[in-house]
Amino acid sequence: MKLASFTLNGANKVGIVNGDTISMIDVSDMVTLIENWDKAVPTIGEVKRAAVDLLAPIPVPRRNIICVGKNYRDHAKEFSQSGFEAGAVKGKEIDEFPAVFTKMPSSVTCDGAVIDLPHQVTSSVDYEAELAVVIGKRGKNIAASDALDHVFGYTIINDLTARDRQKNHKQWFLGKTLDGFCPMGPWITTADEVDVTNLDVQCRVNGEIRQNANTRDLIFDVKTLISTISAGTTLLPGDIIATGTPAGVGIGFSPPKFLKAGDKVSVKISGLGELSNSFA
């Protein structure tokens, strides 16, 4: 099932995507739906998709988006060799433990949004196609064997990054959390329809394929990430975990291929849809 957040006649709605129509659900927002998924939630009519404006599936997350860095081997190597990773050590590109950072809720935007490049603070904006996990059940100290029981569904994120800020500040938060730097969508696909161990992840910039990988190449798989992140920390329904990006980002080229005004980036993950944004 594909679940979308959208606006209709100025009001925020949630619904089930059925081809070119959406069945509206009688809840106030997506997180409320996730929290009450085991209860009967009635639909309240249909609307044409063309008549609505899609929002990010969770337009304003209640907590920061949890993100994982360097989680595909080839990307870890290209990042280390790019000159943009502060403290990179040759031969130690692959981390023993997941690198985890966050993006603020204010960074979230939707499929189709035009994103302003913040030229006053960065000259090196990069794209990162990522699978994102949406937590459905509260949990702490979750065993890897039980981790997928806590997943509600999956969506797509483009983890936009200001590489100069990432390098200069020797940490990732300030380079990752700028306004509009977390396009998300176009909807959530429920976990029962997804084999998370075998999803193709592809990114195109102006139609050119830049990233092309599969989730079987993850260094730390979804089960491991949930177990690691929940150790001593309670995960809540609606929490979002971005699982890392494959090789082929802008800094992997010589010279780097950073985003510029007029560019269009499309991220496609098998079974989840396509997330597209343009830049100004």
C-alpha positions as CSV (number, residue, x, y, z in Angstrom):
1,M,0.0,0.0,0.0
2,K,1.2,3.5,-0.9
3,L,0.3,6.3,1.6
4,A,0.6,9.9,0.7
5,S,0.3,13.3,2.4
6,F,-1.1,16.1,0.3
7,T,-3.1,19.3,0.3
8,L,-6.6,19.7,-1.1
9,N,-8.3,23.0,-1.1
10,G,-5.7,24.4,1.3
11,A,-6.1,21.6,3.9
12,N,-3.6,18.8,4.7
13,K,-4.8,15.3,4.0
14,V,-3.6,11.7,4.1
15,G,-4.7,9.0,1.7
16,I,-4.0,5.7,-0.2
17,V,-2.6,6.1,-3.6
18,N,-4.4,3.9,-6.2
19,G,-3.0,4.7,-9.6
20,D,-4.4,8.1,-10.6
21,T,-6.7,8.4,-7.6
22,I,-6.2,8.8,-3.9
23,S,-8.6,7.4,-1.2
24,M,-8.7,9.9,1.6
25,I,-8.3,8.6,5.2
26,D,-10.0,10.1,8.2
27,V,-6.9,11.0,10.2
28,S,-5.2,14.3,10.9
29,D,-1.7,13.4,9.7
30,M,0.6,10.5,8.6
31,V,2.2,9.9,12.1
32,T,-1.3,9.6,13.6
33,L,-2.1,7.0,11.0
34,I,1.1,5.1,11.7
35,E,0.3,5.2,15.5
36,N,-3.2,3.8,14.8
37,W,-2.4,1.4,12.0
38,D,-3.8,-1.6,14.0
39,K,-7.2,0.1,14.3
40,A,-9.9,0.6,11.7
41,V,-9.4,3.9,10.1
42,P,-12.2,4.8,7.6
43,T,-11.7,6.3,4.2
44,I,-13.8,9.4,3.3
45,G,-14.0,9.5,-0.4
46,E,-11.7,9.6,-3.4
47,V,-9.9,12.4,-5.2
48,K,-7.9,12.6,-8.5
49,R,-4.2,12.7,-7.9
50,A,-4.0,15.6,-10.4
51,A,-6.3,17.6,-8.2
52,V,-3.9,17.6,-5.2
53,D,-0.4,18.8,-4.3
54,L,1.7,16.1,-2.8
55,L,3.6,16.9,0.4
56,A,6.5,14.9,1.9
57,P,5.0,11.8,3.4
58,I,5.7,13.1,6.9
59,P,5.9,16.9,6.1
60,V,7.2,18.0,9.5
61,P,8.8,15.1,11.4
62,R,8.4,15.3,15.1
63,R,12.1,14.6,15.6
64,N,15.3,14.9,13.5
65,I,15.7,12.5,10.6
66,I,18.3,9.9,11.6
67,C,20.9,9.4,8.8
68,V,23.7,7.0,8.1
69,G,26.9,7.9,6.3
70,K,29.4,5.8,4.3
71,N,27.1,2.7,4.2
72,Y,28.0,1.5,0.7
73,R,31.6,0.3,0.2
74,D,32.3,2.1,-3.1
75,H,30.8,5.3,-1.8
76,A,32.9,5.1,1.4
77,K,36.0,4.8,-0.8
78,E,35.0,7.7,-3.2
79,F,34.3,9.9,-0.2
80,S,37.6,9.1,1.5
81,Q,39.5,9.8,-1.8
82,S,37.6,13.0,-2.7
83,G,39.4,15.4,-0.3
84,F,36.1,16.3,1.3
85,E,36.2,13.9,4.2
86,A,37.9,15.5,7.2
87,G,40.3,13.1,8.8
88,A,40.2,10.5,6.0
89,V,42.8,7.7,6.5
90,K,43.9,5.7,3.5
91,G,43.1,2.0,4.0
92,K,40.4,2.7,6.6
93,E,37.6,3.8,4.4
94,I,35.2,1.2,5.7
95,D,34.0,2.0,9.3
96,E,33.6,-0.7,11.9
97,F,30.4,0.9,13.2
98,P,27.8,3.0,11.4
99,A,28.4,6.7,11.1
100,V,25.2,8.4,12.3
101,F,24.1,12.0,12.1
102,T,20.8,13.9,11.8
103,K,19.0,16.4,9.7
104,M,16.4,18.8,11.3
105,P,12.7,18.6,10.4
106,S,13.0,22.0,8.7
107,S,15.2,20.4,6.0
108,V,12.3,18.3,4.7
109,T,10.6,19.2,1.4
110,C,8.5,17.3,-1.1
111,D,8.6,15.6,-4.5
112,G,8.5,18.3,-7.2
113,A,9.7,21.1,-5.0
114,V,12.1,23.6,-6.5
115,I,15.1,23.9,-4.1
116,D,17.0,27.2,-3.8
117,L,20.7,26.6,-3.7
118,P,22.0,28.7,-0.8
119,H,24.9,30.4,-2.6
120,Q,25.6,32.7,0.4
121,V,26.7,29.7,2.5
122,T,27.9,27.0,0.1
123,S,29.3,26.5,-3.4
124,S,29.3,22.7,-3.4
125,V,25.9,21.2,-3.1
126,D,25.8,17.5,-3.7
127,Y,23.1,14.8,-4.2
128,E,22.7,11.5,-2.3
129,A,20.0,9.0,-3.3
130,E,18.9,7.0,-0.3
131,L,16.4,4.4,1.0
132,A,14.6,5.7,4.1
133,V,13.0,3.5,6.8
134,V,9.8,4.7,8.6
135,I,9.5,3.3,12.1
136,G,6.0,2.0,13.0
137,K,6.4,0.5,16.4
138,R,8.1,2.0,19.5
139,G,11.2,0.2,20.6
140,K,14.4,0.4,22.6
141,N,17.4,-2.0,22.6
142,I,15.8,-3.8,19.6
143,A,17.4,-7.0,18.6
144,A,18.4,-7.3,14.9
145,S,16.2,-10.4,14.6
146,D,13.2,-8.3,15.7
147,A,14.1,-5.1,13.9
148,L,11.9,-5.4,10.8
149,D,8.8,-5.9,13.1
150,H,9.3,-2.2,14.0
151,V,9.2,-1.0,10.4
152,F,6.1,0.6,9.1
153,G,7.3,1.3,5.6
154,Y,9.9,2.8,3.3
155,T,10.3,6.0,1.3
156,I,12.9,7.9,-0.7
157,I,15.2,10.7,0.5
158,N,17.8,12.8,-1.4
159,D,20.3,13.6,1.4
160,L,21.5,16.9,-0.1
161,T,24.9,18.0,1.3
162,A,27.0,21.1,1.3
163,R,30.4,19.5,1.0
164,D,32.4,22.5,1.9
165,R,30.5,22.9,5.2
166,Q,30.7,19.2,5.8
167,K,34.5,19.3,5.4
168,N,35.2,22.7,7.1
169,H,33.3,22.0,10.3
170,K,34.7,18.4,10.6
171,Q,31.2,17.0,11.2
172,W,28.2,16.5,9.0
173,F,25.3,18.3,10.7
174,L,25.8,21.8,9.3
175,G,26.4,20.6,5.8
176,K,23.3,18.3,5.8
177,T,20.5,20.2,7.5
178,L,20.1,23.4,5.5
179,D,16.5,24.3,4.6
180,G,15.2,22.1,1.7
181,F,18.1,19.7,2.0
182,C,15.9,16.6,2.7
183,P,13.6,16.0,-0.3
184,M,11.4,13.1,0.7
185,G,8.7,11.1,-1.1
186,P,6.7,10.8,-3.1
187,W,4.9,8.5,-0.5
188,I,5.4,5.7,2.0
189,T,5.2,2.1,0.7
190,T,4.2,-0.2,3.5
191,A,6.7,-2.8,4.6
192,D,4.6,-5.8,3.6
193,E,5.1,-4.8,-0.1
194,V,8.9,-4.4,0.1
195,D,11.9,-6.8,0.1
196,V,14.3,-4.3,1.6
197,T,17.3,-6.7,0.9
198,N,16.9,-6.3,-2.8
199,L,16.0,-2.8,-4.0
200,D,17.6,-1.0,-6.9
201,V,18.6,2.6,-6.0
202,Q,19.2,4.9,-8.9
203,C,19.9,8.6,-9.3
204,R,19.8,10.7,-12.4
205,V,21.0,14.3,-12.8
206,N,19.6,16.0,-15.9
207,G,18.8,12.5,-17.2
208,E,22.3,11.1,-16.7
209,I,22.6,8.1,-14.5
210,R,25.0,9.0,-11.7
211,Q,24.2,6.4,-9.0
212,N,23.1,2.8,-9.6
213,A,23.2,0.2,-6.8
214,N,21.2,-2.3,-4.8
215,T,20.4,-2.4,-1.1
216,R,22.1,-5.8,-0.9
217,D,25.4,-3.8,-1.1
218,L,24.7,-2.0,2.2
219,I,27.6,-2.4,4.7
220,F,25.1,-2.2,7.6
221,D,21.7,-3.6,6.6
222,V,18.4,-2.2,7.8
223,K,18.1,-4.7,10.7
224,T,21.6,-3.8,11.9
225,L,20.9,-0.1,11.7
226,I,17.7,-0.3,13.7
227,S,19.4,-2.4,16.4
228,T,22.4,-0.1,16.6
229,I,20.4,3.2,16.7
230,S,17.9,1.9,19.2
231,A,20.6,0.7,21.6
232,G,19.8,2.9,24.7
233,T,17.6,5.2,22.6
234,T,13.8,4.8,22.1
235,L,12.6,4.9,18.5
236,L,9.1,6.2,18.1
237,P,6.4,5.7,15.4
238,G,7.1,8.1,12.6
239,D,10.9,8.2,13.1
240,I,12.8,8.2,9.8
241,I,16.2,6.5,9.2
242,A,18.0,7.3,5.9
243,T,20.3,4.3,5.2
244,G,23.1,5.9,3.2
245,T,24.0,6.5,-0.4
246,P,25.8,4.5,-3.1
247,A,28.8,5.6,-5.1
248,G,28.4,8.2,-7.9
249,V,27.8,11.4,-5.9
250,G,29.2,14.7,-7.3
251,I,32.5,14.5,-5.3
252,G,33.3,11.2,-6.9
253,F,34.1,12.9,-10.2
254,S,37.2,14.8,-11.1
255,P,36.5,17.6,-11.1
256,P,33.5,17.3,-8.8
257,K,30.0,17.7,-10.3
258,F,28.1,19.9,-7.9
259,L,24.5,21.0,-8.5
260,K,23.8,24.2,-10.2
261,A,20.7,26.3,-11.0
262,G,18.5,24.6,-13.6
263,D,19.6,21.0,-12.7
264,K,17.0,18.3,-12.1
265,V,17.7,15.3,-9.8
266,S,15.5,12.2,-9.9
267,V,15.9,9.4,-7.4
268,K,14.2,6.1,-8.2
269,I,14.0,3.0,-5.9
270,S,12.3,-0.2,-7.2
271,G,8.8,-0.5,-5.9
272,L,8.9,2.9,-4.0
273,G,8.4,5.3,-6.9
274,E,10.5,8.3,-8.0
275,L,11.5,11.5,-6.2
276,S,12.3,14.5,-8.4
277,N,13.4,18.0,-7.7
278,S,14.8,20.9,-9.6
279,F,17.2,23.6,-8.3
280,A,17.3,27.3,-8.6
